[in-house]
């Protein structure tokens, strides 16, 4: 997952914790429940499924 977190598609901020969470969700094919607006914005690029909390 560490490698995936450094190679995420699209535009995303550099917060390593967010990148690891996103990479894990993508690998496991999970929907991510979050209030984080940056992650929600990233999901709009189509690289992640997010449920707004």
BAFI-3210 file (N, C-alpha, C; in Angstrom, 3 decimals, decimal comma, padded with zeros to 6 digits):
// residues 53
n [1|2|3|4|5|6|7|8|9|10|11|12|13|14|15|16|17|18|19|20|21|22|23|24|25|26|27|28|29|30|31|32|33|34|35|36|37|38|39|40|41|42|43|44|45|46|47|48|49|50|51|52|53]
n.u [000,809|002,056|003,528|001,476|000,310|002,058|001,737|-000,751|-003,452|-004,385|-004,969|-003,879|-003,489|-000,467|-000,556|000,586|-000,824|-003,508|-003,087|-002,305|-004,663|-006,460|-005,195|-005,392|-008,195|-008,701|-007,272|-008,529|-011,034|-012,964|-015,593|-015,116|-015,871|-016,154|-015,582|-013,759|-012,949|-011,010|-010,463|-013,005|-013,190|-011,139|-012,306|-014,189|-012,841|-013,023|-011,510|-011,950|-014,395|-016,569|-018,427|-020,203|-019,842]
n.v [-001,181|001,159|001,780|002,122|004,405|006,393|006,586|007,430|008,088|011,111|014,395|015,179|016,289|016,393|015,058|012,497|010,657|010,828|009,938|007,265|006,235|006,573|004,996|002,463|002,145|002,113|-000,197|-002,241|-001,916|-000,423|001,777|005,029|006,709|009,990|013,332|014,967|017,498|017,682|015,041|014,316|015,974|014,879|012,410|013,117|013,124|010,602|008,495|007,227|005,989|007,799|008,398|010,983|012,213]
n.w [000,000|000,529|-001,745|-003,628|-002,525|-003,243|-005,900|-006,753|-008,968|-010,750|-009,262|-006,098|-002,730|-000,684|001,790|003,728|005,372|004,489|001,882|002,311|003,459|001,320|-000,648|000,542|000,618|-002,141|-003,017|-001,549|-002,504|-001,168|-000,092|000,991|003,931|004,758|006,040|005,072|002,960|000,977|000,283|-000,595|-002,826|-004,367|-004,923|-006,782|-009,126|-009,969|-009,024|-006,662|-004,399|-002,450|000,483|001,749|004,998]
ca.u [000,000|002,923|003,853|000,245|000,053|002,937|001,443|-002,182|-003,767|-005,060|-004,359|-004,183|-002,514|000,647|-000,671|000,863|-001,877|-004,627|-002,690|-002,366|-006,083|-007,020|-004,602|-005,995|-009,574|-008,671|-006,816|-009,550|-012,287|-013,880|-016,083|-014,556|-016,803|-015,321|-015,985|-012,607|-013,306|-009,958|-010,685|-014,241|-012,857|-010,366|-013,229|-014,906|-012,023|-013,389|-010,507|-012,283|-015,798|-016,673|-019,738|-020,019|-020,308]
ca.v [000,000|002,326|002,096|002,649|005,755|007,352|006,545|007,636|008,858|012,387|015,438|015,018|016,941|015,524|014,524|011,053|009,868|010,764|009,116|005,860|005,886|006,472|003,824|001,277|002,045|001,727|-001,588|-003,120|-001,591|000,087|003,154|005,763|007,645|011,077|014,732|015,689|018,081|017,398|013,668|014,347|016,590|013,872|011,368|013,642|012,816|009,252|007,520|006,740|006,142|008,444|008,712|012,161|012,023]
ca.w [000,000|000,530|-003,135|-004,220|-002,022|-003,929|-007,333|-006,939|-010,179|-010,560|-008,446|-004,676|-001,855|-000,305|003,149|003,640|006,027|003,549|000,734|002,740|003,615|-000,031|-001,299|001,151|000,134|-003,558|-003,143|-000,976|-003,181|-000,160|-000,144|002,119|004,559|005,266|005,974|004,524|001,671|-000,013|-000,182|-001,372|-004,112|-005,105|-005,391|-007,947|-010,296|-010,364|-008,596|-005,327|-004,030|-001,141|001,046|002,599|006,380]
c.u [000,859|003,290|002,643|000,019|000,938|002,619|-000,052|-002,444|-004,423|-004,282|-004,830|-003,106|-001,521|000,560|-000,489|-000,212|-003,083|-004,303|-002,738|-003,809|-006,718|-006,488|-005,210|-007,416|-009,609|-008,292|-007,892|-010,921|-013,372|-014,411|-015,581|-015,592|-015,954|-016,011|-014,900|-012,912|-012,266|-010,131|-011,962|-013,986|-012,070|-011,293|-013,995|-014,118|-012,276|-012,428|-010,830|-013,774|-015,866|-018,132|-019,490|-020,620|-020,880]
c.v [001,253|002,728|002,704|004,089|006,802|007,450|006,724|008,466|010,190|013,336|015,281|015,716|015,915|014,922|013,006|010,189|009,726|009,859|007,626|005,386|005,672|005,240|002,537|001,072|001,591|000,257|-002,563|-002,925|-001,197|001,451|003,831|006,752|008,740|012,431|015,571|016,189|017,806|015,982|013,601|014,933|015,603|012,802|011,816|013,433|011,373|008,161|006,833|006,930|006,668|008,647|009,876|011,925|013,318]
c.w [000,000|-000,886|-003,818|-003,788|-002,691|-005,413|-007,615|-008,203|-009,823|-009,674|-007,008|-003,867|-001,321|001,093|003,118|004,294|005,106|002,370|001,091|002,898|002,245|-000,745|-000,757|000,644|-001,321|-003,725|-002,675|-001,611|-002,178|-000,568|001,123|002,640|005,207|005,176|005,306|003,110|000,587|-000,578|-001,009|-002,761|-004,988|-005,678|-006,636|-009,234|-010,775|-009,912|-007,289|-005,101|-002,617|-000,785|001,995|003,972|006,913]
res [x|x|x|x|x|x|x|x|x|x|x|x|x|x|x|x|x|x|x|x|x|x|x|x|x|x|x|x|x|x|x|x|x|x|x|x|x|x|x|x|x|x|x|x|x|x|x|x|x|x|x|x|x]
***
